[in-house]
Amino acid sequence: MNAQRGIPSSHQNAFRLYGPQFQNKPAELYRQMRTDYGPVAPVLLDGDIPAWLVIGYREVTHVLNHPETFARSSRRWNAWDLVPENWPLYPMVTRTPNILYSEGEEHRRRATAISDALSGADQHEVRQYAVQAADRLIDGFCAASRADLRADYASRLPAIVLGRLYGLDQKHAEVLAEAMTTMIDSGPDAVKAQQFLLQTMGTLVAERRKQPGPDVVSRLVHHPAKLRDEELIPDLVVILGGGHQPTTEWLGNTLRLMLTDDRFAASLTGARSSVREALNEVLWEDTPTQIYLGRYAAHDVELGGQLIRRGDLVLLGLAGANSDPQINPGPECRMSQGNQAYLSFSHGEHRCPYPAPELAEIIVTAGIEVLLDRLPDVELAVPVDELRWRPSPWMRGLVALPVVFTPVPPIGGQ
Ligand code: HEM
């Protein structure tokens, strides 16, 4: 450890992963990091807490393929004594007893149950709910001539559909969505929101134990893995939160791309073929989960030319890996068309579980198609350079997506 404010010597010139630099042009920052450090860069989190950010595609894949070396549980972390009281990132490292921090056989058991429970959803029905929910949301603003597609649409649709998969009605799903946003934003009410979510899931689990229905919660509760309430309740919060937030940003970032990029202008007047292309391009260029926290080294190990010490925190630079020039040579010969080798859903045993990516794609595709059908002349209400990104190194999403359109009457969806 070097004298300067407890920062280790390996991190004396580290990039700070907070402040405005990540907001607008993260791609430039990744380029700079690659030039200075290569595929693994020393970084400082809020409060100057040291970590390693892996931005090489090969190196991120290596980390994800070796969970015995780059393990998930934060009990291994060697920097607990540096963490200040009320550290804003505490919820991201705290040892919550959910699937995210479980390892080995315990993780496999929980991941299998979640996959099975999600697989029980009929994907045609999911598409139907998504279309109906999108119609209802659009009914709420279509008679006006403007809307904020993030607040009024993208940040609501995934929660409503996921809530429906849990067997909840729209009102309950929206209350949960608000609590999830409060929890994820890590503000002063975050802990209260988390308690509310855990309490609500507890009630839901108790109800479904007594009376199962055709929903994800019932399938998890009655799964042969025989998950205990202490496992089920936090995992139900992870599925909702882990599903809602990135799906919101995927929808919002794709709408932004289609509204701002000439290549997609044709689709706004009806052609649907390029929606899939836009979804894919967003995963390459503006992926919702930019950086994922994280993994902890189980022993000293060399990675991308850096010595990672036992217990060091390793951050998965998913956006950095996607833009690694070794695999993505840039916009001129873009990788995006049809190539799905991005790491946006991670990889390996903790990757976003099957069929969650498919469900997210169904929700996002329905969200875009219904919007284009209902408001065919929708366009940005502000110049593109006035759109602001949320100030987060973790998630890539807009603060607001203001649009204007010719008002149309509501259709009164069920
Ligand atoms: C229906 C929507 C979704 C659901 C229900 C969902 C659910 C989950 C769950 C339960 C996990 C924990 C897996 C584990 O620790 O074993 C997870 C992880 C993850 N998900 Fe998703 N997810 C959804 C959509 C998305 C989207 C749209 C993205 C990004 C484009 C995404 C990216 C990730 C990433 C990066 C991880 C972390 C994997 C790791 O630790 O390596 N997810 N998701």
Boltz pocket constraint, residues with backbone or C-beta under 6 A from the ligand:
constraints:
  - pocket:
      binder: B
      contacts: [[A, 99], [A, 100], [A, 101], [A, 111], [A, 114], [A, 235], [A, 238], [A, 239], [A, 240], [A, 242], [A, 243], [A, 244], [A, 246], [A, 247], [A, 250], [A, 287], [A, 288], [A, 289], [A, 292], [A, 294], [A, 318], [A, 343], [A, 344], [A, 345], [A, 346], [A, 347], [A, 349], [A, 350], [A, 351], [A, 352], [A, 353], [A, 355], [A, 356], [A, 357], [A, 359], [A, 360]]
      max_distance: 6.0
